[in-house]
Amino acid sequence: MLRSPTRAGRIALTRIRKGTPARVAALGGTIALSLAGSAFALQALPPGGQVNDDLAAGINKTLNVSGDDPTNADVVGGALVAGKPAVPWAVFRQQTTGADQIFSRSFAGGAWTTRGAGTVGGRSSASPTFTGSLNFDQGQDGEAPAIDFAGTGRTVPWATWYEETSGAGFGADNVFASRFDNTGDANQGKWIFGGQGRGTGGGSVPVPSLNIHTDQVAENPSVAGGSAVDPTKPGPWVTWQETTEQPVNGTDQIFVSRPIGPGAANCDGVKPAGEEVEGHVPAIGGFCFQQTGVPRVGPEGADPSLNVDPSRSGIEPDIAFTGASDGVPWVVWYEKGKGSLPLAENEMAFAAKGVSDGEGAHGGFHWVAVGNQLQGTLDTSGASKFGTCAASLENEEHCSLNKNAKVDAEDPRVAAGTMNPANATVPWVAWAEDLNGVKQVFVSRLVGSGASAHFELVNNGAPISIGANDSTRPDITFSGNTPYVSWRENTGGGIEKGFYGHFVNAANPTFVLDESNVPLTSIAQGADVRQPISSSCIATPFNSDGAACQGGARGTPFFLFTNGTSPRSLFADAYQPDTPVTGAASAISTSGATMSGSVNPEGACRSSTGRRRPTGRRPPSARAA
């Protein structure tokens, strides 16, 4: 692992023609790696402020944000208008005077703005207590929120979370999804629930639960916008964990549903089945969610779990889209506990890709687990009747992402991206794994193609964390063609800090630590949560997978973090480059000039725009974006 040097990645300002913007390139990568020291800069969003602060909407900053694992918040870069620069959109779990609520806020113009002025299709829509809340039922805790953009031009924010749902046929945690309305219609500024009506639970409002079974416990959803059909119209794919009755009662299974919509007239024939109203299953909000995968577990083996070993629990999944036009969904998760099969008992991280097969019984997709040494379709074949990866302990280990298949690996997160803009995006995965009794963070990426594709560790196989105490809860994103990773680390004495860094050298990705001193509420103080990270230039088809950021943005990475105890609050920071240092202009002519200068990007991207000034006035200056 490398640490950012004081002059790392110095940037030369080259000859700038009149009125022509110029993207400035980082130079001296090899030289920079030999230098010592670190001088990283972060910018608070906003300075002196916090994310969870809008009393009128129901966000009381004197009350805590949740500290429950695995997360209390998520963040993504997005824009409501196609082609405009992406800005941070956050979703988080906030304590109130009643139940915990899910809120969303975006950052632009130097301030956070609450996104939400009511909901459509929820139990609390008619008379909300908290106007900014996304909850289906504001009398129940909303938990573990996630957010991404979908829709035409990737302009529609979608949020997902889970909450307890009461009533006949329910009585368990259910997963919900809703979208932000920016169409200018009567629902402008509201969050609209989506999914097939699953019954009313004895009330009057159909419940658009995503659960496979609404009476089973479903938790920890994640959402990603993508499409295997039309990359210009990504839809919200959602993955989550949910308990099942078979093969072992109470074990958590990983499920994935894809959207049908917008504009679905009904959800007749969609699985999981909804409850008919006047002869048809209602498509709440014009959407249905279709389960995907080969049926393998549950009553009569009808439920499409992704677990490699369905006899033990799979938990905390994440999802991203990669490949040409970002048309391939990938899900990561980890499995734990002792199952009924003669397979592993330690925690193991897995990844699986969705493969379009046109099979109605599979929801149009089956899933293939891809590990370090082996691939296997997640079906009912093989000795265990759960596919190739579960046929033996050796196969299971080869299908895993673990560096050491005999020790615990947990909390994987996935991001789409490529360090070489000539190549299609691939999944990059970060997770925590035991190394000599200490949890360290590892990162792996997919290499090869077809049947030879497999995951390979980066950073020369070494962890990107090097502390003597546990490093946990990693997250990963791309900014342009650069991967960034965050995690929390126990620095000793009960103190935990946020760590952040990025990779350099596409041919042999090597980690550079940018920051190691972001204050966090510790686990002992009640917050075992990750610090979600994203950027204004994540890899999507709308910015050429990071090669041409939409709206001319320069891909600033940003992240959320939880700090404080009374109250426990949510904050945001962004990478901030140093101020450019310029020299005198030379070779001055009527059409341009050469200006020497340098800037330390501190891991951020930079651009410059120069304009000629008349003789006798000060020389042109660089402008950072």
C-alpha positions as CSV (number, residue, x, y, z in Angstrom):
1,M,0.0,0.0,0.0
2,L,1.2,3.5,-0.8
3,R,0.5,6.8,0.9
4,S,-0.2,9.9,-1.1
5,P,3.0,12.0,-1.3
6,T,3.0,15.7,-0.7
7,R,3.6,16.3,-4.4
8,A,1.9,13.1,-5.7
9,G,0.5,13.4,-9.1
10,R,1.6,16.9,-9.8
11,I,-0.2,18.4,-12.7
12,A,1.4,20.4,-15.5
13,L,-0.7,23.2,-17.0
14,T,-0.1,23.0,-20.8
15,R,-0.5,25.5,-23.6
16,I,-4.2,26.7,-23.6
17,R,-5.8,28.0,-26.8
18,K,-8.2,30.9,-26.6
19,G,-11.7,29.7,-25.4
20,T,-10.7,26.0,-25.5
21,P,-11.2,24.0,-22.2
22,A,-8.4,21.6,-21.5
23,R,-8.5,18.4,-19.4
24,V,-5.3,18.4,-17.4
25,A,-3.5,15.1,-17.1
26,A,-1.7,13.8,-14.1
27,L,2.1,13.3,-14.6
28,G,5.0,11.7,-12.9
29,G,3.2,8.7,-11.5
30,T,6.3,6.6,-11.2
31,I,8.3,9.3,-9.6
32,A,5.5,10.1,-7.1
33,L,5.4,6.6,-5.8
34,S,9.0,6.9,-4.5
35,L,8.2,10.0,-2.4
36,A,7.2,10.1,1.2
37,G,4.7,11.9,3.3
38,S,1.0,12.8,2.9
39,A,-0.9,16.0,2.5
40,F,-4.5,15.1,1.8
41,A,-7.4,17.6,1.8
42,L,-11.1,17.1,2.4
43,Q,-13.9,19.5,2.0
44,A,-16.9,19.3,4.3
45,L,-20.3,19.3,2.6
46,P,-21.1,21.9,3.8
47,P,-18.4,23.4,6.1
48,G,-19.8,23.3,9.6
49,G,-23.0,21.5,8.7
50,Q,-24.4,18.0,8.7
51,V,-26.6,15.9,6.4
52,N,-29.4,15.2,8.8
53,D,-30.8,18.6,9.5
54,D,-34.2,19.7,8.3
55,L,-36.6,20.1,11.2
56,A,-39.6,21.1,9.0
57,A,-39.3,17.8,7.1
58,G,-39.0,15.8,10.3
59,I,-35.2,15.6,10.5
60,N,-34.3,16.8,14.0
61,K,-30.5,17.2,14.1
62,T,-30.5,17.0,17.9
63,L,-31.7,13.3,17.6
64,N,-29.5,10.4,16.5
65,V,-29.1,8.8,13.2
66,S,-29.3,5.1,13.5
67,G,-26.1,3.2,14.5
68,D,-27.4,-0.3,13.6
69,D,-25.2,-2.5,11.4
70,P,-24.6,-2.9,8.5
71,T,-25.6,0.6,7.5
72,N,-27.6,3.7,8.4
73,A,-27.1,5.5,5.1
74,D,-26.2,5.3,1.4
75,V,-25.0,7.9,-1.2
76,V,-24.8,8.1,-5.0
77,G,-24.0,10.6,-7.6
78,G,-27.0,11.5,-9.9
79,A,-28.9,14.2,-11.7
80,L,-32.6,14.8,-12.3
81,V,-31.9,16.1,-15.8
82,A,-30.1,14.0,-18.4
83,G,-26.6,15.2,-19.1
84,K,-26.3,17.5,-16.2
85,P,-23.5,17.1,-13.6
86,A,-24.2,14.5,-11.0
87,V,-24.4,15.6,-7.4
88,P,-24.6,13.7,-4.1
89,W,-27.9,12.1,-3.2
90,A,-28.1,10.6,0.3
91,V,-30.6,8.4,2.0
92,F,-30.5,7.7,5.7
93,R,-32.2,6.3,8.8
94,Q,-33.1,9.0,11.3
95,Q,-34.5,8.7,14.8
96,T,-37.6,10.8,15.5
97,T,-40.0,11.3,18.4
98,G,-41.7,8.1,17.1
99,A,-40.4,5.3,14.8
100,D,-37.2,5.7,12.8
101,Q,-37.8,7.2,9.4
102,I,-36.0,7.0,6.0
103,F,-35.1,10.4,4.5
104,S,-33.4,11.5,1.3
105,R,-31.4,14.7,0.7
106,S,-29.3,16.0,-2.1
107,F,-26.3,18.4,-2.1
108,A,-26.0,21.2,-4.6
109,G,-25.3,24.9,-4.4
110,G,-23.5,24.5,-1.1
111,A,-26.4,23.1,0.8
112,W,-28.4,19.9,1.5
113,T,-32.0,19.9,0.3
114,T,-34.6,17.4,1.5
115,R,-36.0,15.4,-1.3
116,G,-39.5,14.4,-0.5
117,A,-42.8,16.1,0.2
118,G,-44.9,13.1,0.9
119,T,-45.4,9.7,-0.6
120,V,-47.9,8.0,-3.0
121,G,-49.1,4.5,-2.3
122,G,-48.1,4.1,1.3
123,R,-50.1,3.5,4.5
124,S,-49.0,6.9,5.8
125,S,-49.4,8.8,2.5
126,A,-52.8,10.3,3.3
127,S,-51.7,11.8,6.6
128,P,-48.0,11.7,7.2
129,T,-46.5,12.8,10.5
130,F,-43.1,13.5,8.9
131,T,-43.5,15.2,5.5
132,G,-40.1,14.2,4.3
133,S,-40.2,10.5,5.3
134,L,-40.2,7.7,2.7
135,N,-41.6,5.1,5.1
136,F,-44.5,3.0,3.9
137,D,-45.8,3.0,7.4
138,Q,-44.5,5.9,9.6
139,G,-45.5,4.0,12.7
140,Q,-42.7,1.4,11.9
141,D,-39.0,1.7,11.8
142,G,-37.5,2.0,8.4
143,E,-34.0,0.4,8.2
144,A,-30.9,-0.2,6.1
145,P,-31.7,2.2,3.2
146,A,-30.0,2.2,-0.2
147,I,-30.2,4.5,-3.3
148,D,-29.4,4.6,-7.0
149,F,-30.6,6.2,-10.2
150,A,-32.6,4.5,-12.9
151,G,-35.1,5.5,-15.6
152,T,-34.6,7.1,-19.0
153,G,-31.2,9.0,-19.0
154,R,-30.6,7.7,-15.5
155,T,-32.6,10.6,-14.1
156,V,-34.9,8.9,-11.6
157,P,-33.8,8.2,-8.0
158,W,-34.9,4.9,-6.5
159,A,-34.6,4.1,-2.8
160,T,-35.1,0.8,-1.0
161,W,-35.2,-0.2,2.6
162,Y,-37.1,-2.6,4.9
163,E,-39.6,-2.1,7.7
164,E,-41.9,-4.2,9.8
165,T,-45.3,-4.7,8.1
166,S,-48.3,-5.7,10.2
167,G,-51.5,-7.3,9.2
168,A,-52.9,-10.6,8.0
169,G,-50.4,-12.4,5.7
170,F,-47.6,-10.1,6.8
171,G,-46.2,-9.7,10.4
172,A,-42.6,-9.6,9.4
173,D,-39.9,-7.3,7.9
174,N,-40.7,-6.4,4.3
175,V,-38.6,-4.7,1.6
176,F,-40.0,-1.7,-0.2
177,A,-38.9,0.4,-3.2
178,S,-40.0,3.8,-4.3
179,R,-39.0,6.5,-6.8
180,F,-38.7,10.2,-6.7
181,D,-41.2,12.0,-8.9
182,N,-39.7,14.9,-11.0
183,T,-42.2,14.8,-13.9
184,G,-44.0,18.0,-13.0
185,D,-47.3,16.2,-12.5
186,A,-49.6,16.2,-9.4
187,N,-47.1,14.0,-7.6
188,Q,-44.1,16.3,-8.2
189,G,-41.6,16.0,-5.3
190,K,-43.2,12.9,-3.8
191,W,-41.8,9.4,-3.5
192,I,-44.0,6.9,-5.4
193,F,-44.1,3.2,-4.2
194,G,-43.6,0.5,-6.8
195,G,-44.4,-3.2,-7.0
196,Q,-47.3,-5.6,-7.2
197,G,-50.0,-5.4,-4.5
198,R,-49.5,-8.2,-2.1
199,G,-52.7,-7.8,-0.2
200,T,-53.8,-5.1,2.3
201,G,-53.1,-6.9,5.6
202,G,-56.6,-6.1,6.7
203,G,-56.3,-2.4,5.8
204,S,-57.3,-0.4,2.8
205,V,-53.9,0.1,1.1
206,P,-52.3,-2.6,-1.1
207,V,-48.8,-3.4,0.2
208,P,-46.2,-3.4,-2.6
209,S,-43.8,-5.6,-0.8
210,L,-40.8,-7.1,-2.7
211,N,-40.6,-10.1,-0.4
212,I,-40.8,-13.5,-1.9
213,H,-43.0,-14.4,1.1
214,T,-44.5,-11.5,3.0
215,D,-44.6,-13.5,6.2
216,Q,-40.8,-14.1,6.1
217,V,-38.2,-11.7,7.5
218,A,-36.5,-9.7,4.7
219,E,-33.6,-7.3,5.4
220,N,-30.7,-5.3,4.0
221,P,-31.8,-4.5,0.4
222,S,-29.6,-2.9,-2.2
223,V,-30.6,-1.3,-5.5
224,A,-28.8,-0.7,-8.8
225,G,-30.1,0.9,-12.0
226,G,-29.4,-1.2,-15.1
227,S,-30.9,-3.1,-18.0
228,A,-29.9,-6.2,-20.0
229,V,-32.1,-5.0,-22.8
230,D,-31.9,-1.2,-23.3
231,P,-29.0,0.6,-21.7
232,T,-30.7,4.0,-22.2
233,K,-33.6,3.0,-19.9
234,P,-32.1,1.3,-16.8
235,G,-34.5,-0.1,-14.3
236,P,-34.2,-0.6,-10.5
237,W,-32.9,-4.1,-9.7
238,V,-33.2,-5.0,-6.0
239,T,-31.4,-7.7,-4.0
240,W,-32.0,-8.6,-0.4
241,Q,-31.8,-11.4,2.2
242,E,-34.9,-13.2,3.3
243,T,-35.6,-16.2,5.6
244,T,-36.9,-19.4,4.2
245,E,-38.5,-22.6,5.5
246,Q,-36.6,-25.1,3.3
247,P,-34.0,-26.6,3.2
248,V,-33.4,-25.3,6.7
249,N,-36.0,-23.3,8.5
250,G,-35.0,-19.7,9.3
251,T,-31.9,-19.5,7.1
252,D,-31.4,-16.3,5.1
253,Q,-31.4,-16.6,1.3
254,I,-30.2,-14.0,-1.3
255,F,-32.9,-13.0,-3.7
256,V,-32.9,-10.6,-6.7
257,S,-35.9,-9.0,-8.5
258,R,-35.9,-7.1,-11.7
259,P,-38.5,-4.3,-12.6
260,I,-41.3,-4.5,-15.0
261,G,-42.3,-0.9,-15.9
262,P,-42.9,2.0,-15.9
263,G,-46.4,1.9,-17.1
264,A,-47.3,-1.7,-16.2
265,A,-51.1,-2.0,-16.5
266,N,-51.1,-4.9,-14.0
267,C,-48.8,-7.6,-12.5
268,D,-50.8,-10.6,-13.6
269,G,-48.5,-13.6,-13.8
270,V,-45.6,-11.9,-12.2
271,K,-43.7,-13.8,-9.4
272,P,-43.9,-13.5,-6.5
273,A,-47.7,-13.5,-7.0
274,G,-49.7,-10.5,-5.9
275,E,-53.3,-10.4,-4.7
276,E,-56.0,-9.6,-7.3
277,V,-58.2,-6.6,-7.0
278,E,-61.2,-6.7,-9.4
279,G,-59.7,-9.5,-11.4
280,H,-56.1,-8.2,-11.7
281,V,-53.0,-7.8,-9.6
282,P,-52.5,-4.0,-9.2
283,A,-49.2,-2.6,-10.4
284,I,-48.5,0.0,-7.7
285,G,-46.9,3.1,-9.2
286,G,-46.9,1.4,-12.6
287,F,-44.3,-1.2,-11.6
288,C,-44.0,-4.9,-10.9
289,F,-41.0,-6.7,-9.5
290,Q,-40.2,-10.1,-11.0
291,Q,-38.1,-12.6,-9.1
292,T,-35.1,-14.0,-11.0
293,G,-33.1,-17.2,-10.9
294,V,-33.6,-21.0,-10.8
295,P,-36.1,-22.2,-8.2
296,R,-34.1,-24.0,-5.5
297,V,-35.5,-23.4,-1.9
298,G,-38.7,-22.7,0.0
299,P,-42.0,-24.4,-0.2
300,E,-41.9,-27.0,-2.9
301,G,-38.4,-25.7,-3.9
302,A,-40.1,-22.8,-5.8
303,D,-38.0,-19.8,-4.6
304,P,-34.9,-18.7,-6.6
305,S,-32.1,-18.3,-3.9
306,L,-28.6,-17.3,-5.0
307,N,-27.0,-19.0,-1.9
308,V,-24.1,-21.3,-2.8
309,D,-25.1,-23.3,0.3
310,P,-28.8,-22.8,0.9
311,S,-28.6,-24.8,4.1
312,R,-26.9,-21.8,5.8
313,S,-27.5,-18.1,5.8
314,G,-26.5,-15.7,3.0
315,I,-26.6,-12.0,4.1
316,E,-26.0,-8.4,3.3
317,P,-26.0,-8.5,-0.6
318,D,-24.9,-5.7,-2.9
319,I,-25.6,-5.2,-6.6
320,A,-24.0,-3.5,-9.6
321,F,-24.2,-3.6,-13.5
322,T,-21.1,-4.1,-15.6
323,G,-20.0,-5.2,-19.1
324,A,-20.7,-3.7,-22.5
325,S,-23.5,-1.1,-22.0
326,D,-23.5,-2.2,-18.4
327,G,-25.9,-5.0,-19.3
328,V,-24.7,-7.7,-16.8
329,P,-26.0,-7.6,-13.2
330,W,-23.6,-8.8,-10.5
331,V,-24.6,-9.5,-6.9
332,V,-22.1,-10.1,-4.0
333,W,-22.9,-11.4,-0.5
334,Y,-21.4,-13.6,2.2
335,E,-22.6,-16.8,3.9
336,K,-22.1,-17.8,7.5
337,G,-23.0,-20.5,10.0
338,K,-23.1,-24.3,9.9
339,G,-25.4,-25.8,7.3
340,S,-26.7,-29.3,6.8
341,L,-24.4,-30.0,3.9
342,P,-20.7,-31.2,4.3
343,L,-19.4,-27.8,3.3
344,A,-17.7,-24.8,4.9
345,E,-18.6,-23.4,8.3
346,N,-16.5,-20.2,8.1
347,E,-17.8,-17.0,6.6
348,M,-17.3,-16.9,2.8
349,A,-17.8,-14.1,0.3
350,F,-19.4,-14.8,-3.1
351,A,-20.2,-13.1,-6.4
352,A,-22.7,-14.1,-9.1
353,K,-23.6,-12.7,-12.5
354,G,-27.1,-12.7,-14.0
355,V,-27.4,-14.5,-17.4
356,S,-30.4,-13.8,-19.6
357,D,-32.0,-17.1,-20.7
358,G,-35.5,-16.2,-21.6
359,E,-36.9,-18.9,-19.3
360,G,-40.2,-17.7,-17.8
361,A,-39.7,-20.1,-14.8
362,H,-36.5,-18.2,-14.0
363,G,-37.9,-14.7,-14.5
364,G,-35.8,-14.5,-17.6
365,F,-32.4,-15.0,-15.8
366,H,-30.3,-17.6,-14.1
367,W,-27.3,-16.8,-11.9
368,V,-23.7,-18.1,-12.2
369,A,-21.4,-17.9,-9.2
370,V,-17.9,-16.8,-10.2
371,G,-15.0,-17.3,-7.8
372,N,-11.2,-17.2,-7.8
373,Q,-10.9,-20.6,-9.5
374,L,-14.3,-21.9,-10.5
375,Q,-17.7,-20.9,-11.9
376,G,-21.0,-22.7,-11.3
377,T,-24.7,-22.1,-12.2
378,L,-26.8,-21.7,-9.1
379,D,-29.3,-24.4,-9.9
380,T,-30.4,-27.9,-8.7
381,S,-27.8,-30.0,-10.3
382,G,-24.9,-31.9,-8.8
383,A,-24.4,-34.2,-5.8
384,S,-26.0,-31.7,-3.4
385,K,-28.8,-30.7,-5.8
386,F,-27.7,-27.1,-5.3
387,G,-25.3,-26.8,-8.3
388,T,-21.6,-27.2,-9.1
389,C,-20.3,-24.9,-6.4
390,A,-22.1,-26.9,-3.6
391,A,-21.0,-30.3,-5.0
392,S,-18.0,-30.4,-2.6
393,L,-16.0,-28.4,-0.1
394,E,-13.3,-27.9,-2.7
395,N,-15.7,-26.5,-5.2
396,E,-17.3,-24.2,-2.7
397,E,-13.9,-22.8,-1.8
398,H,-12.9,-22.3,-5.5
399,C,-16.2,-20.5,-6.1
400,S,-15.6,-18.0,-3.2
401,L,-13.8,-14.7,-3.3
402,N,-11.8,-15.4,-0.1
403,K,-8.1,-14.9,-0.3
404,N,-7.9,-17.8,2.3
405,A,-11.0,-20.0,1.9
406,K,-10.4,-21.4,5.5
407,V,-10.9,-18.1,7.3
408,D,-13.8,-15.7,7.7
409,A,-14.6,-13.1,5.0
410,E,-17.5,-10.7,5.3
411,D,-19.3,-7.5,4.2
412,P,-18.5,-7.6,0.4
413,R,-19.4,-4.5,-1.7
414,V,-19.3,-4.3,-5.4
415,A,-18.7,-1.4,-7.9
416,A,-18.6,-1.4,-11.7
417,G,-15.7,0.2,-13.4
418,T,-12.5,-0.1,-15.4
419,M,-9.1,1.5,-15.0
420,N,-8.5,1.2,-18.7
421,P,-11.2,3.2,-20.7
422,A,-10.6,0.9,-23.7
423,N,-12.0,-2.0,-21.8
424,A,-15.6,-2.7,-20.7
425,T,-16.4,-2.4,-17.0
426,V,-16.0,-5.3,-14.7
427,P,-17.0,-5.9,-11.0
428,W,-14.6,-4.8,-8.4
429,V,-15.3,-6.2,-4.9
430,A,-14.0,-5.1,-1.5
431,W,-14.5,-7.1,1.7
432,A,-13.1,-7.7,5.1
433,E,-11.2,-11.0,5.8
434,D,-9.3,-12.4,8.8
435,L,-5.5,-12.2,8.4
436,N,-3.5,-13.5,11.3
437,G,-6.4,-12.9,13.6
438,V,-7.1,-9.3,12.4
439,K,-9.7,-8.2,9.9
440,Q,-8.2,-6.6,6.9
441,V,-9.7,-5.2,3.7
442,F,-9.1,-6.9,0.4
443,V,-10.1,-5.9,-3.1
444,S,-10.5,-8.2,-6.1
445,R,-11.6,-7.6,-9.8
446,L,-12.9,-9.9,-12.5
447,V,-10.3,-10.8,-15.1
448,G,-10.7,-13.0,-18.3
449,S,-13.9,-13.7,-20.1
450,G,-16.4,-16.5,-20.7
451,A,-15.6,-19.8,-19.0
452,S,-12.1,-18.6,-18.0
453,A,-13.4,-15.5,-16.2
454,H,-12.4,-15.4,-12.5
455,F,-11.7,-12.9,-9.7
456,E,-8.1,-11.9,-9.0
457,L,-6.8,-9.9,-6.0
458,V,-5.3,-6.5,-6.7
459,N,-2.7,-4.7,-4.7
460,N,-0.4,-7.7,-5.4
461,G,-2.6,-9.8,-3.3
462,A,-2.0,-7.8,-0.1
463,P,-4.7,-6.1,2.0
464,I,-5.2,-2.4,1.4
465,S,-5.5,-1.9,5.2
466,I,-2.4,-2.6,7.3
467,G,-3.5,-1.7,10.9
468,A,-2.8,-3.9,13.9
469,N,-6.5,-3.8,14.8
470,D,-9.7,-4.7,12.8
471,S,-10.6,-2.9,9.5
472,T,-14.2,-3.4,8.7
473,R,-17.3,-2.3,6.7
474,P,-15.6,-1.4,3.4
475,D,-17.3,0.3,0.5
476,I,-16.1,0.8,-3.1
477,T,-16.9,3.1,-6.0
478,F,-15.4,4.5,-9.2
479,S,-14.6,8.1,-10.1
480,G,-14.0,8.1,-13.8
481,N,-11.5,5.3,-14.3
482,T,-10.2,5.3,-10.7
483,P,-11.5,3.0,-8.0
484,Y,-11.9,4.4,-4.5
485,V,-12.4,2.4,-1.3
486,S,-13.5,3.4,2.2
487,W,-13.5,1.5,5.5
488,R,-13.5,1.9,9.2
489,E,-10.5,1.0,11.3
490,N,-9.9,0.5,15.0
491,T,-6.8,2.6,15.6
492,G,-6.4,1.6,19.2
493,G,-7.8,2.7,22.6
494,G,-11.4,2.4,21.5
495,I,-10.9,5.0,18.7
496,E,-12.2,4.3,15.2
497,K,-11.4,6.3,12.1
498,G,-12.5,6.4,8.5
499,F,-9.9,5.4,5.9
500,Y,-10.1,6.3,2.3
501,G,-7.9,5.8,-0.8
502,H,-7.7,4.9,-4.5
503,F,-5.8,2.7,-6.9
504,V,-3.2,3.6,-9.5
505,N,-1.6,1.7,-12.4
506,A,-4.2,-0.1,-14.5
507,A,-1.8,-2.9,-15.4
508,N,-1.0,-3.7,-11.8
509,P,-3.5,-1.9,-9.5
510,T,-1.8,-0.6,-6.4
511,F,-3.5,1.1,-3.5
512,V,-2.7,4.6,-2.4
513,L,-4.0,5.7,1.1
514,D,-5.4,9.2,0.9
515,E,-6.9,9.8,4.4
516,S,-6.8,8.0,7.7
517,N,-8.1,10.4,10.2
518,V,-11.9,10.9,9.6
519,P,-13.5,10.7,13.1
520,L,-16.2,8.1,13.6
521,T,-18.6,7.1,16.2
522,S,-17.1,3.8,17.4
523,I,-18.8,0.5,17.6
524,A,-18.6,0.7,21.4
525,Q,-20.4,4.1,21.2
526,G,-23.2,2.5,19.2
527,A,-22.4,2.8,15.4
528,D,-21.2,-0.3,13.5
529,V,-21.9,1.2,10.1
530,R,-20.0,1.7,6.8
531,Q,-19.1,5.0,5.4
532,P,-20.7,4.9,1.9
533,I,-18.7,6.4,-0.9
534,S,-19.6,7.4,-4.4
535,S,-18.7,10.1,-7.0
536,S,-20.0,12.5,-9.6
537,C,-18.6,10.2,-12.3
538,I,-19.5,6.6,-11.5
539,A,-19.3,4.1,-14.4
540,T,-22.6,4.2,-16.4
541,P,-23.4,4.2,-20.1
542,F,-24.3,7.9,-19.8
543,N,-20.7,9.0,-19.1
544,S,-18.9,6.4,-21.3
545,D,-18.2,4.3,-18.2
546,G,-16.3,7.2,-16.6
547,A,-14.3,8.3,-19.6
548,A,-16.5,11.3,-20.3
549,C,-18.3,12.5,-17.2
550,Q,-21.8,13.8,-17.8
551,G,-22.2,17.6,-17.6
552,G,-18.5,18.1,-17.8
553,A,-18.0,17.0,-14.2
554,R,-14.6,15.9,-13.1
555,G,-15.6,13.0,-10.9
556,T,-15.2,14.3,-7.4
557,P,-15.4,11.4,-4.9
558,F,-17.6,12.0,-1.8
559,F,-18.7,10.0,1.2
560,L,-20.9,10.0,4.3
561,F,-19.7,9.2,7.8
562,T,-21.3,8.9,11.2
563,N,-19.7,10.9,14.1
564,G,-20.7,12.0,17.6
565,T,-22.6,10.4,20.4
566,S,-25.1,12.9,21.8
567,P,-26.4,13.2,19.2
568,R,-25.0,10.7,16.7
569,S,-24.9,12.7,13.4
570,L,-24.4,12.1,9.7
571,F,-21.8,14.2,7.9
572,A,-20.4,14.4,4.3
573,D,-17.0,15.1,2.9
574,A,-15.6,15.3,-0.6
575,Y,-12.1,15.1,-2.0
576,Q,-10.5,18.5,-2.5
577,P,-7.5,19.2,-4.7
578,D,-4.9,21.7,-3.6
579,T,-4.9,25.2,-5.1
580,P,-3.0,25.5,-8.4
581,V,0.4,27.1,-8.2
582,T,1.2,29.0,-11.4
583,G,4.3,30.6,-12.9
584,A,4.8,33.4,-15.4
585,A,3.3,33.1,-18.9
586,S,5.7,32.6,-21.8
587,A,5.5,32.3,-25.6
588,I,2.7,34.9,-25.6
589,S,1.0,35.4,-28.9
590,T,-2.3,36.7,-30.2
591,S,-3.8,33.2,-30.0
592,G,-2.4,31.8,-26.8
593,A,0.3,31.4,-24.3
594,T,2.3,28.7,-22.4
595,M,1.9,28.9,-18.6
596,S,3.8,26.7,-16.2
597,G,2.2,25.5,-13.1
598,S,1.4,22.6,-10.8
599,V,-1.3,21.3,-8.6
600,N,-1.6,18.3,-6.2
601,P,-4.9,16.6,-7.1
602,E,-4.9,14.7,-3.8
603,G,-6.7,11.8,-5.5
604,A,-9.3,14.1,-7.1
605,C,-9.7,14.8,-10.8
606,R,-8.7,18.2,-12.3
607,S,-9.5,20.3,-15.3
608,S,-8.4,23.7,-16.5
609,T,-9.8,26.4,-18.7
610,G,-7.6,29.2,-19.9
611,R,-8.6,32.4,-21.8
612,R,-6.3,34.9,-23.4
613,R,-6.1,38.3,-21.7
614,P,-4.9,41.5,-23.3
615,T,-1.2,42.5,-22.8
616,G,-0.7,44.4,-19.6
617,R,-3.3,42.4,-17.6
618,R,-2.7,39.5,-15.4
619,P,-2.1,36.1,-17.1
620,P,-4.8,33.4,-17.4
621,S,-5.4,31.3,-14.3
622,A,-6.5,27.6,-14.0
623,R,-9.9,26.8,-12.8
624,A,-10.7,23.5,-11.0
625,A,-13.9,21.6,-11.6
